[in-house]
Amino acid sequence: MSDLQARFEKAREESKNLPERPDNMTLLQLYALYKQGSVGDVEGKRPGFTDMVERAKYDAWAMAKGKSKEEAMQAYIDLIESLK
């Protein structure tokens, strides 16, 4: 496991113990960066308008499209650090 991968996994664990719950936009950003860093570009069909939560998550992830896994991992780590 690379150093970046290890720090990414550590940040994921730390995200569960933040001093306060981030706002919804920050949560979407965390979700998008995590998915981009772990899976890569968004996949599948965009959820319909009746599933607003999944649609928002999909749209957030789609905004990270094209970002390398390494860039997304580092951005995720930096965001977690800023929330501590």
C-alpha angles and dihedrals in degrees: 000000000000122000090249092051091050092050090047091054091045090052089050090055091045090052088070092060104045115148091243137009112266120236119265095262091053091047089053090049091050090049093049094047092046093050092045091048095047104031107016127224119013116276136197134025123320109255118249124262092260091067098060098167096052090042091054091048091049092049092049091050091047089057089062091054113133094024111124118245089245093052091048093048092051092046090050091050091048092049093050090049091052091052095053 
